[in-house]
Amino acid sequence: MTAIPFRHASGHVTGRIAVLAAVVLLASGCGLSEELDRERDPGRTAPAEDDRSTAEDGMAAPTGPDSPTGDPVQTAPPEVPEVSDAPSASCPTSGVRIEAGIVSAAMGLRAMSVTLTNCGKDTYRLKGYPKLRVLDEHREPLDVQILEGTEPIMTRDDDPGAHHSVSLKHGQQAYTVLAWRNTVTDTTTTAVSGTYLKVTPAPGAGPATVTPEGRIDLGNTGRIGTTAWQRSPSDEMNPSRPTAPAPSTPAS
């Protein structure tokens, strides 16, 4: 385990948590959302179905040269084409792009996903857990304990484990979920809050420093749990989906 600093908030998980994997995007699934909702409102009940009024279909008054007003004919706007899955034009020399998601908060519970995209030509392989370092606003490392698995932080640990491996072709993605609590148990100790996160995806790989969309506020408990890398849901549900063509190698 790697030591690094973070913040936590007071409060205890009041129910079982659903699948952490669905937290992504990519990004985030209903499982963790339900856990966060329970943190915000332990007595929350299922919302009633929205009352929706259905407009009756009808024909608009004719317009054009033959209409009484002589107004020009109005046509429906063209359909907007779907956005392409093509990756961004920028790709680090490592061949992978690492991005941090939004920090989701509910009472004391915090969660965030980190996504890795293979934007290079070759297959990229991951196994187990990433190596993480939490950095302050000056990019100096903080004293935080990184746990393999999130069970000590949450009530259930949906983690594939250290032996789980992932192979990513060009355009495919993997993610890990981080969870912590912003808990202050000792008012005489300065609470820890990180600004940046240094991620080393695999042994021997170069690290990338990312900026989460929110503070890594660990209070003074000083620990954060993380899941092992796993394939993003979009790739799991569509294993044969086409990916954007790999970038060509300039002639030497």
Contacts in CASP RR format, 6 or more apart in sequence:
PFRMAT RR
TARGET T0000
AUTHOR 0000-0000-0000
METHOD contacts of the structure
MODEL  1
MTAIPFRHASGHVTGRIAVLAAVVLLASGCGLSEELDRERDPGRTAPAED
DRSTAEDGMAAPTGPDSPTGDPVQTAPPEVPEVSDAPSASCPTSGVRIEA
GIVSAAMGLRAMSVTLTNCGKDTYRLKGYPKLRVLDEHREPLDVQILEGT
EPIMTRDDDPGAHHSVSLKHGQQAYTVLAWRNTVTDTTTTAVSGTYLKVT
PAPGAGPATVTPEGRIDLGNTGRIGTTAWQRSPSDEMNPSRPTAPAPSTP
AS
1 145 0 8 1.000
1 146 0 8 1.000
1 147 0 8 1.000
1 148 0 8 1.000
2 131 0 8 1.000
2 132 0 8 1.000
2 133 0 8 1.000
2 145 0 8 1.000
2 146 0 8 1.000
3 143 0 8 1.000
3 144 0 8 1.000
3 145 0 8 1.000
3 146 0 8 1.000
4 132 0 8 1.000
4 133 0 8 1.000
4 134 0 8 1.000
4 141 0 8 1.000
4 142 0 8 1.000
4 143 0 8 1.000
4 144 0 8 1.000
4 145 0 8 1.000
4 146 0 8 1.000
4 224 0 8 1.000
5 134 0 8 1.000
5 136 0 8 1.000
5 141 0 8 1.000
5 142 0 8 1.000
5 143 0 8 1.000
5 144 0 8 1.000
5 192 0 8 1.000
5 194 0 8 1.000
5 218 0 8 1.000
5 222 0 8 1.000
6 134 0 8 1.000
6 142 0 8 1.000
6 144 0 8 1.000
6 180 0 8 1.000
6 192 0 8 1.000
6 193 0 8 1.000
6 194 0 8 1.000
6 216 0 8 1.000
6 217 0 8 1.000
6 218 0 8 1.000
6 219 0 8 1.000
6 221 0 8 1.000
6 222 0 8 1.000
6 223 0 8 1.000
6 224 0 8 1.000
7 110 0 8 1.000
7 180 0 8 1.000
7 182 0 8 1.000
7 191 0 8 1.000
7 192 0 8 1.000
7 193 0 8 1.000
7 194 0 8 1.000
7 215 0 8 1.000
7 216 0 8 1.000
7 217 0 8 1.000
7 218 0 8 1.000
7 219 0 8 1.000
7 220 0 8 1.000
7 222 0 8 1.000
8 108 0 8 1.000
8 110 0 8 1.000
8 180 0 8 1.000
8 181 0 8 1.000
8 182 0 8 1.000
8 183 0 8 1.000
8 184 0 8 1.000
8 217 0 8 1.000
8 218 0 8 1.000
8 219 0 8 1.000
8 220 0 8 1.000
8 221 0 8 1.000
8 222 0 8 1.000
8 223 0 8 1.000
9 105 0 8 1.000
9 107 0 8 1.000
9 108 0 8 1.000
9 109 0 8 1.000
9 110 0 8 1.000
9 181 0 8 1.000
9 182 0 8 1.000
9 183 0 8 1.000
9 184 0 8 1.000
9 217 0 8 1.000
9 219 0 8 1.000
10 107 0 8 1.000
10 108 0 8 1.000
10 181 0 8 1.000
10 182 0 8 1.000
10 183 0 8 1.000
10 184 0 8 1.000
11 39 0 8 1.000
11 107 0 8 1.000
11 108 0 8 1.000
11 109 0 8 1.000
11 181 0 8 1.000
11 183 0 8 1.000
13 35 0 8 1.000
13 38 0 8 1.000
13 39 0 8 1.000
13 109 0 8 1.000
13 154 0 8 1.000
13 155 0 8 1.000
14 38 0 8 1.000
14 39 0 8 1.000
14 42 0 8 1.000
15 35 0 8 1.000
15 38 0 8 1.000
15 155 0 8 1.000
16 155 0 8 1.000
16 156 0 8 1.000
17 31 0 8 1.000
17 32 0 8 1.000
17 34 0 8 1.000
17 35 0 8 1.000
17 154 0 8 1.000
17 155 0 8 1.000
17 156 0 8 1.000
17 158 0 8 1.000
18 30 0 8 1.000
18 31 0 8 1.000
18 32 0 8 1.000
18 34 0 8 1.000
18 35 0 8 1.000
18 158 0 8 1.000
19 29 0 8 1.000
19 31 0 8 1.000
19 32 0 8 1.000
19 158 0 8 1.000
20 31 0 8 1.000
20 32 0 8 1.000
20 111 0 8 1.000
20 150 0 8 1.000
20 154 0 8 1.000
20 157 0 8 1.000
20 158 0 8 1.000
20 159 0 8 1.000
20 177 0 8 1.000
20 179 0 8 1.000
20 227 0 8 1.000
21 158 0 8 1.000
21 177 0 8 1.000
21 227 0 8 1.000
21 230 0 8 1.000
21 233 0 8 1.000
22 28 0 8 1.000
22 29 0 8 1.000
22 30 0 8 1.000
22 31 0 8 1.000
22 32 0 8 1.000
22 233 0 8 1.000
23 29 0 8 1.000
23 31 0 8 1.000
23 32 0 8 1.000
23 104 0 8 1.000
23 111 0 8 1.000
23 113 0 8 1.000
23 175 0 8 1.000
23 177 0 8 1.000
24 113 0 8 1.000
24 115 0 8 1.000
24 175 0 8 1.000
24 177 0 8 1.000
24 232 0 8 1.000
24 233 0 8 1.000
25 113 0 8 1.000
25 115 0 8 1.000
25 175 0 8 1.000
25 232 0 8 1.000
25 233 0 8 1.000
25 234 0 8 1.000
26 113 0 8 1.000
26 115 0 8 1.000
26 173 0 8 1.000
26 175 0 8 1.000
26 232 0 8 1.000
26 233 0 8 1.000
26 234 0 8 1.000
27 101 0 8 1.000
27 102 0 8 1.000
27 113 0 8 1.000
27 115 0 8 1.000
28 102 0 8 1.000
28 104 0 8 1.000
28 111 0 8 1.000
28 113 0 8 1.000
32 104 0 8 1.000
32 111 0 8 1.000
32 177 0 8 1.000
33 104 0 8 1.000
35 106 0 8 1.000
35 109 0 8 1.000
35 154 0 8 1.000
35 155 0 8 1.000
36 104 0 8 1.000
36 105 0 8 1.000
36 106 0 8 1.000
36 109 0 8 1.000
36 111 0 8 1.000
37 44 0 8 1.000
37 106 0 8 1.000
38 44 0 8 1.000
38 106 0 8 1.000
39 106 0 8 1.000
39 107 0 8 1.000
39 108 0 8 1.000
39 109 0 8 1.000
40 106 0 8 1.000
40 107 0 8 1.000
61 67 0 8 1.000
63 69 0 8 1.000
63 70 0 8 1.000
63 71 0 8 1.000
63 72 0 8 1.000
63 73 0 8 1.000
63 74 0 8 1.000
64 70 0 8 1.000
64 71 0 8 1.000
64 72 0 8 1.000
64 73 0 8 1.000
84 244 0 8 1.000
85 171 0 8 1.000
85 241 0 8 1.000
85 242 0 8 1.000
85 243 0 8 1.000
85 244 0 8 1.000
86 244 0 8 1.000
87 97 0 8 1.000
87 117 0 8 1.000
87 119 0 8 1.000
87 171 0 8 1.000
87 244 0 8 1.000
88 97 0 8 1.000
88 119 0 8 1.000
90 97 0 8 1.000
91 97 0 8 1.000
91 119 0 8 1.000
91 120 0 8 1.000
91 247 0 8 1.000
92 119 0 8 1.000
92 208 0 8 1.000
94 205 0 8 1.000
94 206 0 8 1.000
94 208 0 8 1.000
95 118 0 8 1.000
95 119 0 8 1.000
95 120 0 8 1.000
95 124 0 8 1.000
96 116 0 8 1.000
96 117 0 8 1.000
96 118 0 8 1.000
96 119 0 8 1.000
96 120 0 8 1.000
96 124 0 8 1.000
96 201 0 8 1.000
96 205 0 8 1.000
96 208 0 8 1.000
97 116 0 8 1.000
97 117 0 8 1.000
97 119 0 8 1.000
98 114 0 8 1.000
98 115 0 8 1.000
98 116 0 8 1.000
98 117 0 8 1.000
98 199 0 8 1.000
98 201 0 8 1.000
98 208 0 8 1.000
98 210 0 8 1.000
99 114 0 8 1.000
99 115 0 8 1.000
99 117 0 8 1.000
99 210 0 8 1.000
100 112 0 8 1.000
100 113 0 8 1.000
100 114 0 8 1.000
100 197 0 8 1.000
100 210 0 8 1.000
100 211 0 8 1.000
100 212 0 8 1.000
100 213 0 8 1.000
101 112 0 8 1.000
101 113 0 8 1.000
101 114 0 8 1.000
101 115 0 8 1.000
101 212 0 8 1.000
101 213 0 8 1.000
102 112 0 8 1.000
102 212 0 8 1.000
102 213 0 8 1.000
102 214 0 8 1.000
103 110 0 8 1.000
103 111 0 8 1.000
103 112 0 8 1.000
103 212 0 8 1.000
103 213 0 8 1.000
103 214 0 8 1.000
103 215 0 8 1.000
103 216 0 8 1.000
104 110 0 8 1.000
104 111 0 8 1.000
104 112 0 8 1.000
105 182 0 8 1.000
108 181 0 8 1.000
108 182 0 8 1.000
108 183 0 8 1.000
109 153 0 8 1.000
109 154 0 8 1.000
109 179 0 8 1.000
109 181 0 8 1.000
110 179 0 8 1.000
110 180 0 8 1.000
110 181 0 8 1.000
110 182 0 8 1.000
110 216 0 8 1.000
110 217 0 8 1.000
111 177 0 8 1.000
111 178 0 8 1.000
111 179 0 8 1.000
112 177 0 8 1.000
112 178 0 8 1.000
112 212 0 8 1.000
112 216 0 8 1.000
113 175 0 8 1.000
113 176 0 8 1.000
113 177 0 8 1.000
113 178 0 8 1.000
114 130 0 8 1.000
114 175 0 8 1.000
114 176 0 8 1.000
114 178 0 8 1.000
114 197 0 8 1.000
114 199 0 8 1.000
114 210 0 8 1.000
115 173 0 8 1.000
115 174 0 8 1.000
115 175 0 8 1.000
115 232 0 8 1.000
116 124 0 8 1.000
116 126 0 8 1.000
116 168 0 8 1.000
116 173 0 8 1.000
116 174 0 8 1.000
116 175 0 8 1.000
116 201 0 8 1.000
116 229 0 8 1.000
117 171 0 8 1.000
117 172 0 8 1.000
117 173 0 8 1.000
118 124 0 8 1.000
118 168 0 8 1.000
118 169 0 8 1.000
118 170 0 8 1.000
118 171 0 8 1.000
118 172 0 8 1.000
118 173 0 8 1.000
119 170 0 8 1.000
119 171 0 8 1.000
119 247 0 8 1.000
120 170 0 8 1.000
120 171 0 8 1.000
120 246 0 8 1.000
120 247 0 8 1.000
121 170 0 8 1.000
121 246 0 8 1.000
121 247 0 8 1.000
121 249 0 8 1.000
122 170 0 8 1.000
123 167 0 8 1.000
123 168 0 8 1.000
123 169 0 8 1.000
124 167 0 8 1.000
124 168 0 8 1.000
125 165 0 8 1.000
125 166 0 8 1.000
125 167 0 8 1.000
125 168 0 8 1.000
125 202 0 8 1.000
126 165 0 8 1.000
126 166 0 8 1.000
126 167 0 8 1.000
126 168 0 8 1.000
126 174 0 8 1.000
126 201 0 8 1.000
126 202 0 8 1.000
126 229 0 8 1.000
127 162 0 8 1.000
127 163 0 8 1.000
127 164 0 8 1.000
127 165 0 8 1.000
127 166 0 8 1.000
127 202 0 8 1.000
127 229 0 8 1.000
128 160 0 8 1.000
128 161 0 8 1.000
128 162 0 8 1.000
128 163 0 8 1.000
128 164 0 8 1.000
128 165 0 8 1.000
128 228 0 8 1.000
128 229 0 8 1.000
129 148 0 8 1.000
129 149 0 8 1.000
129 161 0 8 1.000
129 162 0 8 1.000
129 176 0 8 1.000
129 226 0 8 1.000
129 227 0 8 1.000
129 228 0 8 1.000
129 229 0 8 1.000
130 176 0 8 1.000
130 199 0 8 1.000
130 200 0 8 1.000
130 201 0 8 1.000
130 202 0 8 1.000
130 226 0 8 1.000
130 229 0 8 1.000
131 146 0 8 1.000
131 199 0 8 1.000
131 200 0 8 1.000
131 203 0 8 1.000
131 207 0 8 1.000
132 146 0 8 1.000
132 178 0 8 1.000
132 197 0 8 1.000
132 198 0 8 1.000
132 199 0 8 1.000
132 200 0 8 1.000
132 224 0 8 1.000
132 226 0 8 1.000
133 141 0 8 1.000
133 197 0 8 1.000
133 198 0 8 1.000
133 207 0 8 1.000
134 141 0 8 1.000
134 142 0 8 1.000
134 144 0 8 1.000
134 192 0 8 1.000
134 194 0 8 1.000
134 196 0 8 1.000
134 197 0 8 1.000
134 198 0 8 1.000
134 216 0 8 1.000
134 218 0 8 1.000
134 224 0 8 1.000
135 141 0 8 1.000
135 142 0 8 1.000
135 194 0 8 1.000
135 195 0 8 1.000
135 196 0 8 1.000
135 197 0 8 1.000
135 198 0 8 1.000
135 209 0 8 1.000
136 142 0 8 1.000
136 193 0 8 1.000
136 194 0 8 1.000
136 195 0 8 1.000
136 196 0 8 1.000
137 194 0 8 1.000
137 195 0 8 1.000
137 196 0 8 1.000
139 196 0 8 1.000
139 209 0 8 1.000
141 198 0 8 1.000
142 192 0 8 1.000
142 194 0 8 1.000
143 192 0 8 1.000
143 222 0 8 1.000
144 192 0 8 1.000
144 218 0 8 1.000
144 222 0 8 1.000
144 223 0 8 1.000
144 224 0 8 1.000
145 222 0 8 1.000
145 223 0 8 1.000
145 224 0 8 1.000
146 223 0 8 1.000
146 224 0 8 1.000
146 225 0 8 1.000
146 226 0 8 1.000
147 153 0 8 1.000
147 223 0 8 1.000
147 224 0 8 1.000
147 225 0 8 1.000
147 226 0 8 1.000
148 159 0 8 1.000
148 161 0 8 1.000
148 162 0 8 1.000
148 225 0 8 1.000
148 226 0 8 1.000
148 228 0 8 1.000
149 157 0 8 1.000
149 159 0 8 1.000
149 161 0 8 1.000
149 225 0 8 1.000
149 226 0 8 1.000
149 227 0 8 1.000
149 228 0 8 1.000
150 157 0 8 1.000
150 159 0 8 1.000
150 177 0 8 1.000
150 178 0 8 1.000
150 179 0 8 1.000
150 225 0 8 1.000
150 226 0 8 1.000
150 227 0 8 1.000
151 157 0 8 1.000
151 159 0 8 1.000
152 223 0 8 1.000
152 225 0 8 1.000
153 179 0 8 1.000
153 180 0 8 1.000
153 181 0 8 1.000
153 223 0 8 1.000
153 224 0 8 1.000
153 225 0 8 1.000
154 179 0 8 1.000
157 227 0 8 1.000
158 227 0 8 1.000
159 227 0 8 1.000
159 228 0 8 1.000
160 227 0 8 1.000
160 228 0 8 1.000
160 230 0 8 1.000
161 227 0 8 1.000
161 228 0 8 1.000
162 228 0 8 1.000
164 228 0 8 1.000
164 229 0 8 1.000
164 230 0 8 1.000
166 174 0 8 1.000
166 229 0 8 1.000
166 230 0 8 1.000
166 231 0 8 1.000
168 174 0 8 1.000
168 231 0 8 1.000
169 243 0 8 1.000
170 243 0 8 1.000
170 244 0 8 1.000
170 245 0 8 1.000
170 246 0 8 1.000
171 243 0 8 1.000
171 244 0 8 1.000
172 231 0 8 1.000
172 232 0 8 1.000
172 235 0 8 1.000
172 243 0 8 1.000
173 231 0 8 1.000
173 232 0 8 1.000
173 234 0 8 1.000
173 235 0 8 1.000
174 229 0 8 1.000
174 230 0 8 1.000
174 231 0 8 1.000
174 232 0 8 1.000
175 229 0 8 1.000
175 230 0 8 1.000
175 232 0 8 1.000
176 226 0 8 1.000
176 227 0 8 1.000
176 228 0 8 1.000
176 229 0 8 1.000
176 230 0 8 1.000
177 226 0 8 1.000
177 227 0 8 1.000
178 224 0 8 1.000
178 225 0 8 1.000
178 226 0 8 1.000
179 224 0 8 1.000
179 225 0 8 1.000
179 226 0 8 1.000
180 216 0 8 1.000
180 218 0 8 1.000
180 223 0 8 1.000
180 224 0 8 1.000
180 225 0 8 1.000
181 218 0 8 1.000
181 221 0 8 1.000
182 217 0 8 1.000
182 218 0 8 1.000
182 219 0 8 1.000
183 219 0 8 1.000
183 220 0 8 1.000
183 221 0 8 1.000
184 191 0 8 1.000
184 219 0 8 1.000
184 220 0 8 1.000
185 220 0 8 1.000
185 221 0 8 1.000
186 220 0 8 1.000
189 220 0 8 1.000
190 220 0 8 1.000
191 217 0 8 1.000
191 218 0 8 1.000
191 219 0 8 1.000
191 220 0 8 1.000
192 217 0 8 1.000
192 218 0 8 1.000
192 219 0 8 1.000
192 220 0 8 1.000
192 222 0 8 1.000
193 215 0 8 1.000
193 216 0 8 1.000
193 217 0 8 1.000
193 218 0 8 1.000
193 219 0 8 1.000
194 215 0 8 1.000
194 216 0 8 1.000
194 217 0 8 1.000
194 218 0 8 1.000
195 211 0 8 1.000
195 215 0 8 1.000
195 216 0 8 1.000
196 209 0 8 1.000
196 210 0 8 1.000
196 211 0 8 1.000
196 212 0 8 1.000
197 209 0 8 1.000
197 210 0 8 1.000
197 211 0 8 1.000
197 212 0 8 1.000
197 216 0 8 1.000
198 207 0 8 1.000
198 208 0 8 1.000
198 209 0 8 1.000
199 207 0 8 1.000
199 208 0 8 1.000
199 209 0 8 1.000
199 210 0 8 1.000
200 206 0 8 1.000
200 207 0 8 1.000
200 208 0 8 1.000
201 208 0 8 1.000
201 229 0 8 1.000
216 224 0 8 1.000
218 224 0 8 1.000
234 241 0 8 1.000
235 241 0 8 1.000
END
